[in-house]
Amino acid sequence: MPGPLDGIKILELTAVVLGPWACQMLADMGADVIKVERPPGSPMRDIGPFVNDYRNTEYSLYWLHFNTNKRSITVDIRTTEGASLIRKLAENADVILETYEPGFMESLKLDYNTLASANPDLIYASITPFGQTGPHSKYKGSDIVCFAMGGYMYVTGWPHTPPTQLWGSQAYHTASSRAFTGILLALYHRVIAGKGQYIDVSVQEAV
């Protein structure tokens, strides 16, 4: 049976951990998600454990878990040809989710303003450690840094122990959850207002 997002086309340009879960949830709801992998393929494919301990890019359980129901293409967006292909795909996309540092996509003319000029219906979401603006926007950040700066670490562990990080990439997954929700709201808003919009997700703020 078709899902609630049947017919929605999504381009995913995400990092190894930050962002894939958002697009997995969208794919689970029926969206056609195309994951853009960098050559020679996403590093996620090399993360174990592997099915039957067979180390192969198609057998990573980590890869399979976060990319259920997705399709993939391999594109080097840093090249003129690769960036041109993404711009062409964006003309017929409903949603783009990217997790590159602020300013990088603009340098390739793959930013929201550029792509929305050819596709006003486009919904474009960016997930970065500290958002696109503000005093920390240019800073690099990891899951544990955003976990701590967002306040999670202050309330984990025991009273007699130092602050503790939870298992897994909780900060990144929290941001993915917020991006997922924001994209759903933007899709609903587009039905009413007839236009797309830009979504800026800060991992720290999401936490």
Buried (B, 14 or more C-beta within 10 A) or exposed (E): EEBEBEEBBBBBBBBBBBBBBBBBBBBEBBBBBBBBBBEEBBEBBBBEEBEEEEEEEEBBEBBBEBBEBBEBEEBBBEEEEBBBBBBEBBEEBBBBBBBBBBEBBEEBEBBBEBBBEEBEBBBBBBBBBBBBEEEBBEBEBBBBBBBBBBEBBEEBEEEEEEEEBEEEBBBBBBBBBBBBBBBBEBBEBBEEEEEBBBBBBBBBBBB
